[in-house]
């Protein structure tokens, strides 16, 4: 294993443009993976071979590590870039190494330049429509600025990548969101938790971002403080930097207006951008999915009905309230996990605000009794469907 890794990493062997036989013939990169014995004289011949014989096959990273590098790539160039960036020694050092005590190293000069501009020079690129739409937002890269302009100002939407095959009419704000929708909804691709065997975790996710957030919050137990913790003496901790930044908007007084305020004359403002977008759908998407536990909204009743009748529609877990004297339990009303958390507060509130409870001490004890018993019952509940 060490010998093969040494050849790949230091002599640019497997998975690169330099892999040749002793008589200088090019070898198919699928030699070890698929036992392909094809040999070629020029690079154009090997490209034709890959597109005709191995079309649709992904190249696996040849480096054998302790946990196993499971990356796969559709082209030889992408695999070579992966080896250069993640496995081979970096030959470019940050020029701010002495001034800022920076130990970062890179595999190419343009990566060094990007690092210096983003980290040390604090470069910010303004929105391309800053003057037209009076937008004061800035970004660390040109691609992020363009993506923001397409989503917020040009109102560009991307269709599902399997729109023709699945007759899907869904559109999204980015290509990544469209691809994620196709993989999770149509292809039913689910990524298991990396700690599935180690911690017996049964969780699966539709995106790598969800996996990373779950691992950091649940298994690694990473916590991030509020960005304004020192200024406002805020003790709150969060499972991701994104959530901590969103929370800091409350201290800074940042408000987000309704995105369609001009069209519908809405004066509502929100502390979080996600809440503003969700509110906007009350104006633009008036129809809700007919299935219990699904809160997706649509522009027409026809679209909502089509979504509800879809065979691939994921069924929501439904629960009964564990309090036997509850009216919803008596009539057999089933609640979603989101609804039952709200429903739990009604039981706690009804006891703490009961005017017939004689003293404050009794109100506290009764509040604790209901809360603890309800929590134990809720944790032991099982889904009905």
C-alpha positions as a Markdown table, in Angstrom:
| # | Residue | x | y | z |
|---|---|---|---|---|
| 1 | Unk | 0.0 | 0.0 | 0.0 |
| 2 | Unk | 2.8 | 2.5 | 0.9 |
| 3 | Unk | 4.7 | 1.7 | -2.3 |
| 4 | Unk | 1.7 | 2.3 | -4.5 |
| 5 | Unk | 0.8 | 5.5 | -2.7 |
| 6 | Unk | 4.4 | 6.7 | -3.1 |
| 7 | Unk | 4.3 | 6.2 | -6.8 |
| 8 | Unk | 1.0 | 8.0 | -7.2 |
| 9 | Unk | 1.8 | 10.9 | -4.9 |
| 10 | Unk | 5.5 | 11.6 | -5.7 |
| 11 | Unk | 5.9 | 10.3 | -9.3 |
| 12 | Unk | 2.5 | 11.2 | -10.7 |
| 13 | Unk | 1.7 | 7.6 | -11.5 |
| 14 | Unk | -1.8 | 6.3 | -11.4 |
| 15 | Unk | -4.7 | 8.6 | -12.3 |
| 16 | Unk | -2.6 | 11.2 | -14.1 |
| 17 | Unk | -1.6 | 12.1 | -17.7 |
| 18 | Unk | 1.9 | 10.5 | -17.1 |
| 19 | Unk | 1.0 | 6.9 | -16.7 |
| 20 | Unk | 2.8 | 4.9 | -19.4 |
| 21 | Unk | 4.3 | 1.5 | -20.0 |
| 22 | Unk | 8.1 | 0.9 | -20.3 |
| 23 | Unk | 7.8 | 1.3 | -24.1 |
| 24 | Unk | 6.1 | 4.8 | -23.6 |
| 25 | Unk | 2.5 | 3.7 | -24.4 |
| 26 | Unk | -0.4 | 5.3 | -22.5 |
| 27 | Unk | -2.4 | 3.0 | -20.3 |
| 28 | Unk | -6.1 | 3.2 | -19.8 |
| 29 | Unk | -6.9 | 4.7 | -16.3 |
| 30 | Unk | -9.4 | 1.9 | -15.7 |
| 31 | Unk | -6.6 | -0.7 | -15.7 |
| 32 | Unk | -6.7 | -1.4 | -12.0 |
| 33 | Unk | -10.4 | -0.6 | -11.5 |
| 34 | Unk | -11.9 | -2.6 | -14.4 |
| 35 | Unk | -8.9 | -4.7 | -15.6 |
| 36 | Unk | -8.8 | -2.9 | -18.9 |
| 37 | Unk | -5.6 | -3.7 | -20.9 |
| 38 | Unk | -6.0 | -1.1 | -23.7 |
| 39 | Unk | -2.9 | 0.9 | -24.6 |
| 40 | Unk | -2.5 | 4.0 | -26.8 |
| 41 | Unk | 0.1 | 6.1 | -28.6 |
| 42 | Unk | -1.5 | 9.6 | -28.2 |
| 43 | Unk | -3.8 | 11.4 | -25.7 |
| 44 | Unk | -6.5 | 11.9 | -28.3 |
| 45 | Unk | -6.8 | 8.1 | -28.7 |
| 46 | Unk | -7.2 | 7.5 | -25.0 |
| 47 | Unk | -9.9 | 10.2 | -24.8 |
| 48 | Unk | -11.9 | 8.4 | -27.6 |
| 49 | Unk | -11.5 | 5.1 | -25.7 |
| 50 | Unk | -12.9 | 6.6 | -22.5 |
| 51 | Unk | -15.9 | 8.2 | -24.2 |
| 52 | Unk | -16.8 | 5.1 | -26.2 |
| 53 | Unk | -15.9 | 2.1 | -23.9 |
| 54 | Unk | -16.1 | 3.5 | -20.4 |
| 55 | Unk | -18.9 | 6.1 | -20.9 |
| 56 | Unk | -20.7 | 6.7 | -17.7 |
| 57 | Unk | -18.0 | 5.1 | -15.5 |
| 58 | Unk | -16.5 | 7.2 | -12.8 |
| 59 | Unk | -12.8 | 7.0 | -11.9 |
| 60 | Unk | -12.0 | 6.2 | -8.3 |
| 61 | Unk | -9.2 | 7.9 | -6.4 |
| 62 | Unk | -6.3 | 5.4 | -6.4 |
| 63 | Unk | -4.8 | 6.7 | -3.1 |
| 64 | Unk | -5.3 | 4.2 | -0.2 |
| 65 | Unk | -5.8 | 6.1 | 3.1 |
| 66 | Unk | -6.7 | 5.0 | 6.6 |
| 67 | Unk | -10.4 | 5.8 | 6.2 |
| 68 | Unk | -10.3 | 5.3 | 2.4 |
| 69 | Unk | -10.6 | 8.2 | -0.1 |
| 70 | Unk | -14.0 | 7.5 | -1.7 |
| 71 | Unk | -14.0 | 10.4 | -4.2 |
| 72 | Unk | -15.0 | 9.6 | -7.8 |
| 73 | Unk | -14.7 | 11.7 | -10.9 |
| 74 | Unk | -16.2 | 11.6 | -14.4 |
| 75 | Unk | -13.0 | 12.7 | -16.2 |
| 76 | Unk | -9.2 | 12.1 | -16.0 |
| 77 | Unk | -8.6 | 15.8 | -15.7 |
| 78 | Unk | -10.8 | 16.1 | -12.6 |
| 79 | Unk | -9.1 | 13.2 | -10.9 |
| 80 | Unk | -5.7 | 14.7 | -11.6 |
| 81 | Unk | -6.8 | 18.0 | -10.1 |
| 82 | Unk | -8.0 | 16.1 | -7.0 |
| 83 | Unk | -4.7 | 14.3 | -6.6 |
| 84 | Unk | -2.8 | 17.5 | -7.0 |
| 85 | Unk | -4.9 | 19.4 | -4.5 |
| 86 | Unk | -5.5 | 16.8 | -1.7 |
| 87 | Unk | -2.8 | 14.1 | -1.9 |
| 88 | Unk | 0.4 | 15.5 | -3.5 |
| 89 | Unk | 2.8 | 17.8 | -1.6 |
| 90 | Unk | 2.0 | 21.5 | -2.1 |
| 91 | Unk | 4.9 | 23.5 | -3.5 |
| 92 | Unk | 3.4 | 27.0 | -3.1 |
| 93 | Unk | 3.7 | 28.8 | 0.3 |
| 94 | Unk | 1.6 | 31.8 | 1.4 |
| 95 | Unk | 3.7 | 35.0 | 0.9 |
| 96 | Unk | 2.2 | 36.3 | 4.2 |
| 97 | Unk | 3.8 | 33.4 | 6.1 |
| 98 | Unk | 6.2 | 35.6 | 8.2 |
| 99 | Unk | 4.0 | 38.7 | 8.5 |
| 100 | Unk | 0.8 | 36.9 | 9.5 |
| 101 | Unk | 2.3 | 33.7 | 10.8 |
| 102 | Unk | 0.3 | 31.9 | 8.1 |
| 103 | Unk | 1.1 | 28.2 | 7.5 |
| 104 | Unk | -1.2 | 27.6 | 4.5 |
| 105 | Unk | 0.3 | 25.9 | 1.4 |
| 106 | Unk | -1.2 | 25.5 | -2.1 |
| 107 | Unk | -0.9 | 23.4 | -5.2 |
| 108 | Unk | -1.1 | 26.3 | -7.8 |
| 109 | Unk | -0.2 | 30.0 | -8.0 |
| 110 | Unk | -3.8 | 31.1 | -8.5 |
| 111 | Unk | -4.9 | 29.4 | -5.3 |
| 112 | Unk | -2.2 | 31.5 | -3.5 |
| 113 | Unk | -3.6 | 34.7 | -5.0 |
| 114 | Unk | -7.2 | 33.8 | -4.0 |
| 115 | Unk | -6.1 | 33.0 | -0.5 |
| 116 | Unk | -4.2 | 36.3 | -0.1 |
| 117 | Unk | -7.1 | 38.4 | -1.4 |
| 118 | Unk | -9.7 | 36.7 | 0.7 |
| 119 | Unk | -7.9 | 36.1 | 4.0 |
| 120 | Unk | -5.2 | 38.7 | 4.3 |
| 121 | Unk | -6.3 | 41.6 | 2.1 |
| 122 | Unk | -10.0 | 41.1 | 3.0 |
| 123 | Unk | -11.1 | 41.6 | -0.6 |
| 124 | Unk | -14.9 | 42.1 | -1.1 |
| 125 | Unk | -16.6 | 42.1 | -4.5 |
| 126 | Unk | -19.7 | 44.3 | -4.7 |
| 127 | Unk | -23.0 | 43.1 | -6.2 |
| 128 | Unk | -23.0 | 43.6 | -10.0 |
| 129 | Unk | -26.3 | 45.5 | -9.6 |
| 130 | Unk | -25.3 | 47.6 | -6.7 |
| 131 | Unk | -26.1 | 50.9 | -8.5 |
| 132 | Unk | -29.2 | 49.8 | -10.3 |
| 133 | Unk | -31.0 | 48.2 | -7.3 |
| 134 | Unk | -29.2 | 50.0 | -4.5 |
| 135 | Unk | -27.7 | 46.8 | -3.2 |
| 136 | Unk | -25.0 | 47.1 | -0.6 |
| 137 | Unk | -24.1 | 43.4 | -0.3 |
| 138 | Unk | -20.5 | 42.2 | -1.1 |
| 139 | Unk | -18.9 | 38.8 | -1.5 |
| 140 | Unk | -15.6 | 37.0 | -1.3 |
| 141 | Unk | -15.6 | 35.7 | -4.9 |
| 142 | Unk | -16.9 | 36.7 | -8.3 |
| 143 | Unk | -18.9 | 33.6 | -8.8 |
| 144 | Unk | -20.8 | 34.1 | -5.5 |
| 145 | Unk | -21.6 | 37.7 | -6.5 |
| 146 | Unk | -22.9 | 36.6 | -9.9 |
| 147 | Unk | -25.0 | 33.9 | -8.3 |
| 148 | Unk | -26.5 | 36.5 | -5.9 |
| 149 | Unk | -27.3 | 38.8 | -8.8 |
| 150 | Unk | -29.0 | 36.0 | -10.8 |
| 151 | Unk | -31.1 | 34.9 | -7.8 |
| 152 | Unk | -32.1 | 38.2 | -6.2 |
| 153 | Unk | -32.1 | 40.7 | -9.1 |
| 154 | Unk | -32.5 | 38.9 | -12.4 |
| 155 | Unk | -34.9 | 36.4 | -10.8 |
| 156 | Unk | -33.2 | 33.5 | -12.7 |
| 157 | Unk | -34.7 | 30.1 | -12.0 |
| 158 | Unk | -33.3 | 26.6 | -12.8 |
| 159 | Unk | -35.5 | 23.6 | -13.7 |
| 160 | Unk | -35.2 | 20.2 | -12.2 |
| 161 | Unk | -32.4 | 18.3 | -14.0 |
| 162 | Unk | -34.8 | 15.4 | -14.6 |
| 163 | Unk | -37.7 | 17.6 | -15.7 |
| 164 | Unk | -38.3 | 15.8 | -19.0 |
| 165 | Unk | -38.0 | 12.3 | -17.7 |
| 166 | Unk | -40.2 | 12.8 | -14.6 |
| 167 | Unk | -42.4 | 15.5 | -16.0 |
| 168 | Unk | -41.3 | 17.7 | -13.1 |
| 169 | Unk | -42.2 | 21.4 | -13.3 |
| 170 | Unk | -40.3 | 22.5 | -10.2 |
| 171 | Unk | -37.9 | 25.4 | -10.5 |
| 172 | Unk | -35.1 | 26.5 | -8.1 |
| 173 | Unk | -32.9 | 29.5 | -7.3 |
| 174 | Unk | -29.6 | 27.7 | -8.0 |
| 175 | Unk | -28.3 | 24.7 | -10.0 |
| 176 | Unk | -27.2 | 23.1 | -6.8 |
| 177 | Unk | -30.7 | 23.2 | -5.4 |
| 178 | Unk | -32.1 | 21.8 | -8.7 |
| 179 | Unk | -29.6 | 18.9 | -8.6 |
| 180 | Unk | -30.3 | 18.2 | -4.9 |
| 181 | Unk | -34.0 | 18.0 | -5.7 |
| 182 | Unk | -33.5 | 15.5 | -8.5 |
| 183 | Unk | -31.2 | 13.3 | -6.4 |
| 184 | Unk | -33.4 | 13.3 | -3.2 |
| 185 | Unk | -36.9 | 13.3 | -4.7 |
| 186 | Unk | -36.6 | 11.4 | -8.1 |
| 187 | Unk | -33.5 | 9.3 | -7.7 |
| 188 | Unk | -34.1 | 8.7 | -4.0 |
| 189 | Unk | -30.4 | 9.1 | -3.2 |
| 190 | Unk | -29.7 | 9.1 | 0.5 |
| 191 | Unk | -26.3 | 9.6 | 2.1 |
| 192 | Unk | -25.8 | 7.6 | 5.3 |
| 193 | Unk | -24.2 | 9.1 | 8.4 |
| 194 | Unk | -20.4 | 8.5 | 8.5 |
| 195 | Unk | -20.8 | 7.3 | 12.1 |
| 196 | Unk | -23.5 | 4.8 | 11.2 |
| 197 | Unk | -21.4 | 1.8 | 12.4 |
| 198 | Unk | -19.4 | 3.5 | 15.1 |
| 199 | Unk | -22.3 | 5.2 | 16.9 |
| 200 | Unk | -25.1 | 3.0 | 15.5 |
| 201 | Unk | -26.7 | 6.1 | 13.8 |
| 202 | Unk | -29.5 | 5.3 | 11.4 |
| 203 | Unk | -29.8 | 8.9 | 9.9 |
| 204 | Unk | -29.6 | 9.4 | 6.2 |
| 205 | Unk | -29.5 | 12.7 | 4.3 |
| 206 | Unk | -30.2 | 14.1 | 0.9 |
| 207 | Unk | -27.1 | 16.3 | 0.7 |
| 208 | Unk | -23.5 | 16.4 | 1.9 |
| 209 | Unk | -24.2 | 19.7 | 3.6 |
| 210 | Unk | -26.8 | 18.0 | 5.7 |
| 211 | Unk | -24.4 | 15.2 | 6.6 |
| 212 | Unk | -21.7 | 17.7 | 7.7 |
| 213 | Unk | -24.1 | 19.7 | 9.8 |
| 214 | Unk | -25.4 | 16.5 | 11.5 |
| 215 | Unk | -21.9 | 15.1 | 12.2 |
| 216 | Unk | -20.7 | 18.4 | 13.7 |
| 217 | Unk | -23.8 | 18.9 | 15.8 |
| 218 | Unk | -24.6 | 15.4 | 17.0 |
| 219 | Unk | -21.4 | 13.3 | 16.9 |
| 220 | Unk | -18.6 | 15.9 | 17.2 |
| 221 | Unk | -20.8 | 18.2 | 19.3 |
| 222 | Unk | -19.3 | 21.4 | 17.9 |
| 223 | Unk | -20.8 | 24.6 | 19.2 |
| 224 | Unk | -20.4 | 28.1 | 17.9 |
| 225 | Unk | -21.0 | 31.3 | 20.0 |
| 226 | Unk | -23.1 | 34.2 | 18.8 |
| 227 | Unk | -21.0 | 36.6 | 16.8 |
| 228 | Unk | -22.1 | 39.5 | 19.0 |
| 229 | Unk | -21.5 | 37.5 | 22.3 |
| 230 | Unk | -19.0 | 40.0 | 23.7 |
| 231 | Unk | -20.9 | 43.2 | 22.8 |
| 232 | Unk | -24.3 | 42.0 | 24.0 |
| 233 | Unk | -23.3 | 39.4 | 26.6 |
| 234 | Unk | -25.1 | 36.7 | 24.7 |
| 235 | Unk | -24.6 | 33.1 | 26.1 |
| 236 | Unk | -26.3 | 31.3 | 23.2 |
| 237 | Unk | -24.4 | 28.6 | 21.3 |
| 238 | Unk | -25.2 | 27.1 | 17.9 |
| 239 | Unk | -24.5 | 23.9 | 15.9 |
| 240 | Unk | -23.2 | 25.8 | 12.8 |
| 241 | Unk | -21.6 | 29.1 | 12.0 |
| 242 | Unk | -24.5 | 29.9 | 9.7 |
| 243 | Unk | -27.0 | 29.7 | 12.5 |
| 244 | Unk | -24.8 | 31.8 | 14.8 |
| 245 | Unk | -24.6 | 34.5 | 12.1 |
| 246 | Unk | -28.3 | 34.4 | 11.6 |
| 247 | Unk | -28.9 | 34.9 | 15.3 |
| 248 | Unk | -26.5 | 37.8 | 15.4 |
| 249 | Unk | -28.8 | 39.8 | 13.1 |
| 250 | Unk | -31.2 | 40.1 | 16.1 |
| 251 | Unk | -28.6 | 42.0 | 18.1 |
| 252 | Unk | -27.6 | 44.2 | 15.1 |
| 253 | Unk | -31.2 | 45.0 | 14.3 |
| 254 | Unk | -31.1 | 43.7 | 10.8 |
| 255 | Unk | -34.5 | 43.4 | 9.2 |
| 256 | Unk | -35.6 | 41.7 | 6.0 |
| 257 | Unk | -38.7 | 43.1 | 4.2 |
| 258 | Unk | -41.2 | 40.9 | 2.4 |
| 259 | Unk | -39.6 | 40.1 | -1.0 |
| 260 | Unk | -42.8 | 40.9 | -2.9 |
| 261 | Unk | -43.7 | 43.9 | -0.8 |
| 262 | Unk | -44.1 | 46.2 | -3.8 |
| 263 | Unk | -46.3 | 43.8 | -5.8 |
| 264 | Unk | -48.7 | 43.1 | -2.9 |
| 265 | Unk | -48.3 | 46.2 | -0.7 |
| 266 | Unk | -47.0 | 44.2 | 2.2 |
| 267 | Unk | -45.2 | 46.1 | 5.1 |
| 268 | Unk | -44.1 | 43.0 | 7.0 |
| 269 | Unk | -40.4 | 42.8 | 8.1 |
| 270 | Unk | -38.5 | 39.8 | 9.6 |
| 271 | Unk | -35.4 | 39.1 | 11.5 |
| 272 | Unk | -34.4 | 36.2 | 9.2 |
| 273 | Unk | -34.2 | 36.1 | 5.5 |
| 274 | Unk | -35.7 | 32.5 | 5.4 |
| 275 | Unk | -38.7 | 33.8 | 7.3 |
| 276 | Unk | -39.2 | 36.6 | 4.8 |
| 277 | Unk | -39.1 | 34.1 | 1.9 |
| 278 | Unk | -41.5 | 31.8 | 3.6 |
| 279 | Unk | -43.9 | 34.7 | 4.2 |
| 280 | Unk | -43.7 | 35.7 | 0.6 |
| 281 | Unk | -45.2 | 32.4 | -0.4 |
| 282 | Unk | -48.3 | 33.3 | 1.4 |
| 283 | Unk | -48.8 | 35.9 | -1.4 |
| 284 | Unk | -47.5 | 34.0 | -4.4 |
| 285 | Unk | -48.3 | 30.4 | -3.5 |
| 286 | Unk | -51.8 | 30.3 | -2.0 |
| 287 | Unk | -52.4 | 26.6 | -2.3 |
| 288 | Unk | -51.1 | 24.0 | 0.2 |
| 289 | Unk | -50.5 | 20.3 | -0.4 |
| 290 | Unk | -53.6 | 18.3 | 0.6 |
| 291 | Unk | -51.6 | 15.6 | 2.5 |
| 292 | Unk | -51.4 | 15.8 | 6.3 |
| 293 | Unk | -48.0 | 16.9 | 7.5 |
| 294 | Unk | -46.8 | 18.4 | 4.1 |
| 295 | Unk | -46.7 | 22.2 | 4.2 |
| 296 | Unk | -45.4 | 22.8 | 0.6 |
| 297 | Unk | -47.2 | 25.7 | -1.2 |
| 298 | Unk | -48.0 | 26.0 | -4.9 |
| 299 | Unk | -49.2 | 28.7 | -7.2 |
| 300 | Unk | -52.2 | 26.8 | -8.4 |
| 301 | Unk | -54.6 | 24.2 | -7.0 |
| 302 | Unk | -53.7 | 21.9 | -10.0 |
| 303 | Unk | -50.0 | 21.9 | -9.0 |
| 304 | Unk | -50.9 | 21.2 | -5.3 |
| 305 | Unk | -53.1 | 18.3 | -6.3 |
| 306 | Unk | -50.5 | 16.8 | -8.6 |
| 307 | Unk | -47.9 | 17.0 | -5.9 |
| 308 | Unk | -50.2 | 15.3 | -3.4 |
| 309 | Unk | -51.1 | 12.5 | -5.8 |
| 310 | Unk | -47.5 | 11.7 | -6.6 |
| 311 | Unk | -46.6 | 8.1 | -5.8 |
| 312 | Unk | -43.2 | 9.2 | -4.6 |
| 313 | Unk | -44.6 | 11.6 | -2.0 |
| 314 | Unk | -42.9 | 10.9 | 1.3 |
| 315 | Unk | -45.5 | 10.1 | 4.0 |
| 316 | Unk | -45.3 | 12.1 | 7.2 |
| 317 | Unk | -45.0 | 10.4 | 10.6 |
| 318 | Unk | -48.2 | 11.0 | 12.7 |
| 319 | Unk | -48.5 | 10.8 | 16.4 |
| 320 | Unk | -51.3 | 10.9 | 19.1 |
| 321 | Unk | -50.9 | 13.2 | 22.1 |
| 322 | Unk | -49.8 | 11.0 | 25.1 |
| 323 | Unk | -52.0 | 12.9 | 27.5 |
| 324 | Unk | -55.1 | 10.6 | 27.8 |
| 325 | Unk | -57.5 | 13.5 | 28.9 |
| 326 | Unk | -56.5 | 15.6 | 25.9 |
| 327 | Unk | -59.4 | 16.4 | 23.5 |
| 328 | Unk | -57.3 | 15.6 | 20.5 |
| 329 | Unk | -56.5 | 12.2 | 21.9 |
| 330 | Unk | -60.2 | 11.5 | 22.6 |
| 331 | Unk | -61.2 | 12.3 | 19.0 |
| 332 | Unk | -58.2 | 10.5 | 17.6 |
| 333 | Unk | -56.6 | 13.6 | 15.9 |
| 334 | Unk | -53.1 | 12.8 | 14.7 |
| 335 | Unk | -50.3 | 15.3 | 14.8 |
| 336 | Unk | -47.1 | 15.7 | 12.9 |
| 337 | Unk | -43.8 | 16.1 | 14.9 |
| 338 | Unk | -43.9 | 19.8 | 14.2 |
| 339 | Unk | -47.5 | 20.1 | 15.4 |
| 340 | Unk | -47.1 | 18.0 | 18.5 |
| 341 | Unk | -44.2 | 20.3 | 19.8 |
| 342 | Unk | -46.5 | 23.2 | 19.5 |
| 343 | Unk | -49.3 | 21.2 | 21.1 |
| 344 | Unk | -47.1 | 20.3 | 24.1 |
| 345 | Unk | -46.9 | 24.0 | 25.0 |
| 346 | Unk | -50.7 | 24.2 | 25.2 |
| 347 | Unk | -50.6 | 21.6 | 28.0 |
| 348 | Unk | -47.9 | 23.4 | 29.9 |
| 349 | Unk | -49.5 | 26.8 | 29.5 |
| 350 | Unk | -53.0 | 25.5 | 30.6 |
| 351 | Unk | -51.5 | 24.3 | 33.9 |
| 352 | Unk | -49.3 | 27.3 | 34.7 |
| 353 | Unk | -52.1 | 29.8 | 33.9 |
| 354 | Unk | -54.8 | 27.9 | 35.8 |
| 355 | Unk | -56.6 | 30.5 | 38.1 |
| 356 | Unk | -57.9 | 27.7 | 40.3 |
| 357 | Unk | -54.4 | 26.7 | 41.4 |
| 358 | Unk | -54.2 | 28.2 | 44.9 |
| 359 | Unk | -50.6 | 29.2 | 45.3 |
| 360 | Unk | -47.5 | 29.9 | 43.3 |
| 361 | Unk | -45.7 | 26.9 | 44.9 |
| 362 | Unk | -48.6 | 24.6 | 43.7 |
| 363 | Unk | -48.5 | 26.2 | 40.2 |
| 364 | Unk | -44.7 | 25.4 | 40.0 |
| 365 | Unk | -45.1 | 21.8 | 41.2 |
| 366 | Unk | -48.0 | 21.1 | 38.8 |
| 367 | Unk | -46.1 | 22.7 | 35.9 |
| 368 | Unk | -43.1 | 20.5 | 36.6 |
| 369 | Unk | -45.3 | 17.4 | 36.9 |
| 370 | Unk | -47.1 | 17.9 | 33.6 |
| 371 | Unk | -43.9 | 19.0 | 31.7 |
| 372 | Unk | -41.8 | 16.0 | 32.9 |
| 373 | Unk | -44.5 | 13.4 | 32.4 |
| 374 | Unk | -45.4 | 14.8 | 29.0 |
| 375 | Unk | -41.7 | 14.8 | 27.9 |
| 376 | Unk | -41.3 | 11.2 | 29.0 |
| 377 | Unk | -44.4 | 10.2 | 27.2 |
| 378 | Unk | -43.4 | 12.1 | 24.1 |
| 379 | Unk | -40.0 | 10.5 | 24.0 |
| 380 | Unk | -41.5 | 7.0 | 24.2 |
| 381 | Unk | -44.1 | 7.5 | 21.5 |
| 382 | Unk | -43.9 | 5.6 | 18.2 |
| 383 | Unk | -45.2 | 6.7 | 14.8 |
| 384 | Unk | -48.6 | 5.5 | 13.9 |
| 385 | Unk | -47.8 | 5.2 | 10.2 |
